[in-house]
């Protein structure tokens, strides 16, 4: 750390960072952003890390969800509200199932940039640079739209700040009242083809809330009943922007990336000698590391040690994304490698990225059953390895989109074109996301009970 500086990442090779035509214009934008207010604060970051430390100890569960890539076009208060609402609904089901508090972390208020599998895209005879996210270029297939424009970072900052402001109002202003969230789930259950099964769990939640109210534990007297802590996250991909948003905490002298509470390093950018790892090792934020089929256990362990030399609980979240058929092949080796080194990590499951396929109609999609199966397979492996599956990381939206096939409403390949709105990868819609929470509730309960016993035996 003695050799780390805010800009030391620039001396390392980096991938998936755009090349701008006008370097001076980019620097002017970045210098201006450095004068803008932080979006999050060091105290909030530390508080989130404390909550994630409880996940490491099996005393909480992490739910991370939101857009694949936020867009300028879909920026609307109703969309923000609906995504927040679904995360609250899911967390209520998971909290009751696991008898644990749920750490609520949104892929929101800054999740714009996306690494792409190819630097260019071809349509017919025309080839142009790939769409990299609304903070870099536009999705329209024209030369002008696909040119990286530094000024788009200003709009991304403004949209992120506005989103975060609204989320703070929702989370602290009574919108998150536990009884309201409970009633939202009732609306979903009435329409669900699996209403009977879900109604049984919902009735148990209602009984628990009724008991609390009878004991005088209501939102009128306990603010924990109507407020929640809600945190933001995004992939730390656009390092020039992340550098501009990183500030020194005046109380500790530590560096915090104030663009989000939590940032992660993607499966394509976690090179040990790369700029993304170099940047993240100097900031105090909790950090996620995506782990895919190409992950080597010793490499992931080394990255953890570089990013978290003190082995601090809550600092590192390993987000596995293998695909439902590959979990049993890759995850046990990774768990054993991390346990061998004695590293403190949150284990989270991303069941989305490894299950992306091309539909018969040409759309990218993700079969809902594959998503569910990956979660169940991950929980099963953790139980057999004596570790705690402590998190779920999903791409979802509160909107009624048709992007992932299957689910209770049996969205088919032919249905995808009706409401396919994503700017990048397919997302679970609101009903599929809530259905996922119900369907994995038994696995979470088993996983939690097993982990508690394992932790007690180890102590």
C-alpha positions in Angstrom: 0.0 0.0 0.0 3.0 2.3 0.4 3.3 2.3 -3.4 -0.4 2.8 -4.1 -1.6 6.1 -5.4 -5.0 7.2 -6.6 -3.8 7.1 -10.2 -1.3 4.2 -9.9 -3.7 1.9 -11.8 -2.7 3.8 -14.9 0.7 2.1 -14.9 -1.0 -1.3 -15.3 -2.7 -3.0 -18.3 -6.4 -2.4 -18.3 -9.2 -4.0 -20.2 -12.7 -2.8 -21.3 -12.0 0.9 -20.8 -13.0 3.1 -23.7 -10.6 5.0 -25.9 -11.7 8.6 -26.4 -10.9 10.7 -29.5 -10.2 13.8 -27.5 -8.1 13.1 -24.4 -8.2 16.8 -23.3 -12.0 16.8 -23.3 -12.0 13.7 -21.2 -9.6 15.2 -18.7 -11.6 18.4 -18.5 -14.7 16.3 -17.7 -12.9 14.2 -15.1 -11.4 17.3 -13.4 -14.8 18.8 -13.2 -16.2 15.6 -11.7 -13.6 15.8 -9.0 -15.2 18.9 -7.7 -18.7 17.4 -7.5 -20.1 16.3 -4.2 -19.7 12.6 -3.2 -22.7 10.4 -3.7 -22.0 8.2 -0.7 -20.1 8.8 2.5 -17.3 7.0 4.3 -19.5 6.3 7.4 -22.1 4.6 5.2 -19.4 2.4 3.5 -18.1 1.3 6.9 -21.6 0.5 8.1 -22.2 -1.7 5.1 -18.9 -3.5 5.7 -20.1 -4.2 9.3 -23.3 -5.7 8.0 -21.4 -7.8 5.5 -19.2 -9.1 8.3 -22.3 -10.6 9.8 -23.0 -12.4 6.5 -19.5 -13.9 6.8 -20.4 -15.2 10.3 -23.7 -16.7 9.0 -25.7 -14.1 10.9 -27.2 -12.3 7.9 -27.9 -12.9 4.2 -27.0 -10.6 1.2 -29.5 -9.8 -1.5 -27.9 -7.9 -4.4 -30.1 -7.0 -7.4 -31.0 -4.5 -10.1 -30.4 -3.6 -13.7 -27.9 -5.3 -16.0 -27.1 -1.8 -17.2 -29.0 1.4 -16.3 -30.0 3.5 -19.2 -30.8 7.2 -19.7 -34.0 6.3 -21.5 -35.5 4.3 -18.7 -34.6 6.8 -16.0 -37.9 7.5 -14.3 -39.0 7.7 -10.6 -41.6 4.9 -11.1 -38.9 2.5 -12.4 -36.6 3.3 -9.4 -39.5 2.8 -7.0 -40.6 -0.5 -8.6 -37.1 -2.0 -8.5 -36.7 -0.9 -4.9 -40.1 -2.4 -4.2 -39.3 -5.8 -5.6 -36.0 -6.0 -3.6 -38.0 -5.3 -0.4 -40.6 -7.9 -1.3 -37.8 -10.5 -2.0 -36.0 -9.6 1.2 -39.2 -10.1 3.3 -39.5 -13.6 2.0 -35.8 -14.4 2.5 -35.8 -12.8 6.0 -38.6 -15.0 7.2 -37.3 -18.1 5.5 -33.8 -17.8 6.9 -34.7 -16.1 10.2 -31.9 -13.7 9.4 -31.6 -10.0 8.5 -31.1 -9.4 4.8 -28.5 -6.9 3.6 -30.2 -5.0 0.7 -27.7 -4.0 -2.0 -28.9 -2.6 -5.3 -27.2 -2.7 -8.7 -28.4 0.8 -9.1 -27.4 4.5 -9.1 -24.3 4.0 -11.2 -24.4 0.6 -13.0 -23.9 1.9 -16.5 -20.7 0.5 -18.0 -20.6 -3.1 -19.3 -17.7 -5.1 -20.6 -18.5 -6.7 -24.0 -17.4 -9.9 -25.5 -16.3 -8.2 -28.7 -15.0 -4.6 -29.3 -17.1 -4.2 -32.4 -20.6 -5.1 -33.5 -21.7 -6.0 -37.0 -25.1 -5.5 -38.5 -25.3 -6.5 -42.2 -22.2 -5.2 -43.9 -21.7 -2.4 -41.3 -19.3 -2.8 -38.4 -19.2 -0.3 -35.5 -17.7 -0.1 -32.0 -19.8 -2.1 -29.5 -22.3 -0.4 -27.1 -20.4 0.0 -23.8 -23.1 1.6 -21.6 -24.9 4.9 -21.6 -22.2 6.7 -19.7 -19.8 6.0 -22.6 -21.8 5.8 -25.9 -25.3 5.3 -27.2 -27.1 2.1 -28.2 -28.2 3.5 -31.6 -26.2 1.8 -34.5 -24.6 4.9 -36.0 -21.0 6.1 -36.0 -21.9 9.2 -34.1 -23.8 7.3 -31.4 -21.1 4.7 -30.9 -18.3 7.3 -30.5 -17.3 7.4 -26.8 -18.4 10.9 -25.5 -16.8 12.1 -22.2 -19.8 14.5 -21.5 -22.0 11.5 -21.0 -20.3 11.0 -17.6 -22.0 14.2 -16.4 -25.4 12.8 -17.2 -24.5 9.5 -15.6 -23.4 11.4 -12.4 -26.6 13.4 -12.4 -28.9 10.4 -12.9 -27.0 8.4 -10.2 -27.3 11.2 -7.7 -31.0 11.7 -8.4 -31.6 8.0 -8.1 -29.8 7.7 -4.8 -31.7 10.7 -3.4 -35.0 9.1 -4.2 -33.8 5.7 -2.8 -32.9 7.5 0.5 -36.4 9.0 0.7 -38.0 5.7 0.0 -35.9 3.8 2.5 -36.3 6.3 5.4 -39.7 7.9 4.7 -42.1 5.1 5.4 -42.4 3.5 2.0 -40.5 0.5 3.3 -42.9 -0.1 6.2 -42.9 -3.9 6.8 -46.6 -4.2 6.8 -46.9 -2.4 3.4 -44.3 -4.8 1.9 -46.3 -7.7 3.2 -49.4 -6.4 1.5 -47.5 -6.0 -1.8 -46.7 -9.7 -1.7 -50.4 -10.5 -1.3 -51.1 -8.7 -4.6 -48.5 -10.9 -6.4 -49.7 -14.2 -4.7 -53.3 -13.6 -5.9 -52.1 -13.6 -9.6 -49.6 -16.4 -9.3 -50.3 -19.9 -10.7 -48.5 -21.3 -7.6 -50.7 -19.2 -5.3 -51.5 -22.1 -2.8 -47.8 -22.8 -2.0 -46.8 -19.2 -1.8 -50.0 -18.3 0.3 -48.9 -20.8 3.0 -45.6 -19.0 3.5 -47.2 -15.6 3.3 -49.7 -16.6 5.9 -46.8 -17.5 8.2 -45.3 -14.1 7.6 -48.7 -12.5 8.4 -49.0 -14.4 11.6 -45.5 -13.3 12.7 -46.4 -9.6 11.9 -49.7 -10.0 13.8 -47.8 -11.4 16.8 -45.4 -8.5 16.8 -48.3 -6.0 16.6 -50.0 -7.7 19.5 -46.8 -7.3 21.5 -46.8 -3.6 20.7 -44.0 -3.8 18.2 -45.4 -1.5 15.4 -44.1 1.1 13.1 -45.6 3.8 15.3 -43.0 2.9 18.0 -40.2 1.2 16.3 -38.5 2.8 13.3 -37.0 -0.5 12.2 -40.5 -1.4 11.1 -40.8 1.3 8.5 -37.2 2.2 7.6 -34.5 0.1 6.0 -30.8 0.4 5.1 -30.4 0.3 1.3 -27.0 0.3 -0.3 -25.8 0.9 -3.9 -23.3 -1.0 -6.0 -21.9 -1.2 -9.5 -19.0 -2.7 -11.4 -15.9 -0.6 -11.0 -15.2 -0.8 -14.7 -14.7 2.8 -15.9 -11.6 3.5 -13.8 -11.1 7.2 -14.9 -14.6 7.9 -13.5 -14.0 5.9 -10.3 -10.7 7.7 -9.7 -12.5 11.1 -10.1 -15.1 10.0 -7.5 -12.6 8.7 -5.0 -12.0 11.0 -2.0 -10.0 11.0 1.2 -12.1 10.6 4.4 -11.2 13.6 6.6 -11.7 11.6 9.8 -9.4 8.7 8.9 -7.3 9.7 5.9 -8.6 6.6 4.1 -9.6 6.5 0.4 -13.3 5.8 -0.4 -14.8 5.5 -3.8 -17.8 7.7 -3.2 -19.6 6.7 -6.4 -21.2 3.7 -4.6 -21.1 1.9 -1.3 -19.9 -1.4 -2.9 -18.1 -2.0 -6.1 -17.1 -5.2 -7.8 -14.4 -6.5 -10.3 -15.8 -8.4 -13.2 -14.9 -11.8 -14.5 -13.2 -10.2 -17.5 -11.2 -7.6 -15.5 -9.9 -9.5 -12.4 -6.3 -9.8 -13.7 -3.9 -9.9 -10.7 -1.5 -7.6 -12.6 -4.3 -5.4 -14.1 -5.4 -1.9 -13.4 -8.8 -2.8 -11.9 -7.3 -4.9 -9.1 -4.6 -2.2 -8.5 -7.3 0.5 -8.2 -9.5 -1.5 -5.8 -6.7 -2.4 -3.5 -6.4 1.2 -2.3 -10.1 1.9 -1.5 -11.9 1.0 1.7 -15.2 0.1 0.1 -16.4 -3.5 0.3 -15.4 -5.2 -2.9 -17.0 -8.0 -4.9 -15.0 -10.4 -7.2 -16.9 -12.3 -9.9 -15.7 -15.9 -10.3 -16.5 -17.9 -13.4 -15.4 -21.1 -15.0 -12.0 -19.6 -15.8 -11.3 -18.8 -12.2 -8.4 -20.6 -10.6 -8.7 -21.0 -6.8 -5.1 -19.9 -6.1 -5.6 -16.9 -8.3 -8.8 -15.8 -6.5 -7.2 -16.4 -3.1 -4.3 -14.2 -4.1 -6.6 -11.4 -5.3 -8.4 -11.6 -2.0 -5.1 -11.2 -0.1 -4.1 -8.3 -2.3 -7.4 -6.5 -1.8 -7.8 -7.4 1.8 -4.3 -7.9 3.4 -5.8 -7.7 6.9 -8.4 -10.5 6.1 -11.1 -8.1 7.3 -14.6 -9.6 7.5 -17.1 -7.9 5.2 -14.4 -6.6 2.8 -14.6 -9.3 0.1 -17.6 -10.9 -1.5 -17.0 -13.7 -3.9 -19.8 -13.8 -6.5 -19.8 -17.2 -8.3 -21.3 -17.3 -11.9 -20.7 -20.7 -13.4 -23.9 -21.8 -15.1 -26.2 -24.4 -13.5 -24.5 -27.3 -15.2 -21.0 -26.2 -14.0 -21.5 -25.5 -10.4 -20.5 -28.9 -9.1 -17.5 -29.0 -11.4 -15.9 -25.6 -10.3 -17.4 -24.4 -7.0 -16.1 -27.1 -4.6 -12.5 -26.5 -5.7 -12.9 -22.7 -5.2 -14.4 -23.2 -1.7 -11.7 -25.5 -0.7 -9.0 -23.1 -2.0 -10.4 -20.2 0.0 -10.9 -22.3 3.2 -7.3 -23.6 2.9 -6.0 -20.0 3.1 -8.3 -19.1 6.0 -9.8 -16.2 4.1 -12.9 -14.4 5.3 -15.3 -13.9 2.5 -19.0 -13.6 1.7 -20.1 -16.3 -0.7 -22.7 -15.0 -3.1 -24.4 -16.7 -6.1 -25.0 -15.0 -9.4 -27.3 -17.4 -11.3 -27.8 -15.1 -14.3 -24.5 -14.7 -16.2 -23.7 -18.3 -16.7 -27.1 -19.2 -18.0 -27.4 -16.8 -20.9 -28.5 -18.4 -24.2 -29.8 -17.3 -27.6 -33.4 -18.0 -28.1 -34.9 -19.5 -31.3 -36.2 -16.0 -32.1 -32.7 -14.4 -31.9 -33.0 -12.7 -28.5 -30.5 -13.3 -25.7 -32.4 -14.8 -22.8 -32.1 -16.8 -19.6 -34.3 -19.7 -18.8 -35.9 -19.2 -15.4 -35.5 -22.9 -14.4 -31.7 -22.7 -15.1 -31.5 -19.7 -12.8 -33.4 -21.5 -10.0 -31.3 -24.7 -10.5 -28.0 -22.8 -10.2 -29.0 -21.3 -6.9 -30.1 -24.7 -5.6 -26.9 -26.3 -6.8 -24.8 -23.6 -5.2 -26.6 -24.1 -1.9 -26.1 -27.8 -2.1 -22.4 -27.6 -2.8 -21.9 -25.2 0.1 -23.7 -27.5 2.5 -21.6 -30.5 1.4 -18.4 -28.4 1.8 -19.4 -27.0 5.2 -19.5 -23.4 4.1 -22.2 -20.7 4.2 -23.9 -19.6 0.9 -24.6 -16.1 2.2 -25.8 -14.2 -0.9 -27.8 -13.9 -4.1 -26.8 -11.6 -6.9 -29.4 -11.1 -9.7 -30.2 -8.9 -12.6 -33.8 -7.9 -12.3 -36.2 -5.0 -12.8 -39.5 -3.9 -11.3 -41.0 -3.6 -14.8 -43.2 -6.1 -16.5 -40.7 -7.1 -19.1 -40.4 -10.3 -21.2 -36.6 -11.0 -21.3 -36.2 -14.3 -19.4 -38.2 -17.3 -20.5 -40.2 -19.5 -18.1 -41.4 -18.7 -14.6 -45.0 -19.1 -13.3 -46.4 -17.3 -16.4 -44.4 -19.5 -18.7 -42.9 -16.8 -20.9 -41.9 -18.4 -24.2 -39.4 -17.6 -26.9 -42.2 -16.2 -28.9 -43.2 -13.8 -26.1 -39.7 -12.2 -25.8 -40.3 -9.6 -28.5 -43.4 -8.1 -26.8 -41.6 -6.3 -24.0 -37.8 -6.8 -24.4 -36.4 -3.5 -23.1 -33.0 -4.3 -21.7 -30.0 -2.3 -23.2 -27.7 -5.3 -22.5 -28.5 -8.6 -20.9 -31.9 -10.1 -20.1 -33.4 -9.4 -16.6 -35.9 -11.2 -14.4 -39.2 -9.3 -14.3 -40.8 -8.4 -11.0 -42.9 -11.6 -10.8 -40.0 -13.9 -11.7 -37.8 -12.2 -9.1 -40.4 -12.7 -6.3 -41.1 -16.2 -7.5 -37.4 -16.9 -7.2 -37.4 -15.8 -3.6 -40.3 -18.1 -2.8 -38.8 -21.1 -4.6 -35.4 -20.9 -2.9 -36.8 -20.2 0.5 -36.6 -23.8 1.6 -33.0 -24.0 0.4 -32.1 -20.9 2.3 -33.7 -22.3 5.5 -31.7 -25.6 5.1 -28.5 -23.8 4.3 -28.8 -21.5 7.3 -29.6 -24.3 9.7 -26.7 -26.4 8.4 -24.3 -23.4 8.5 -25.3 -22.5 12.1 -24.6 -26.1 13.2 -21.3 -26.1 11.3 -20.2 -22.8 12.9 -21.1 -24.0 16.4 -19.2 -27.3 15.8 -16.1 -25.4 14.6 -16.2 -23.1 17.7 
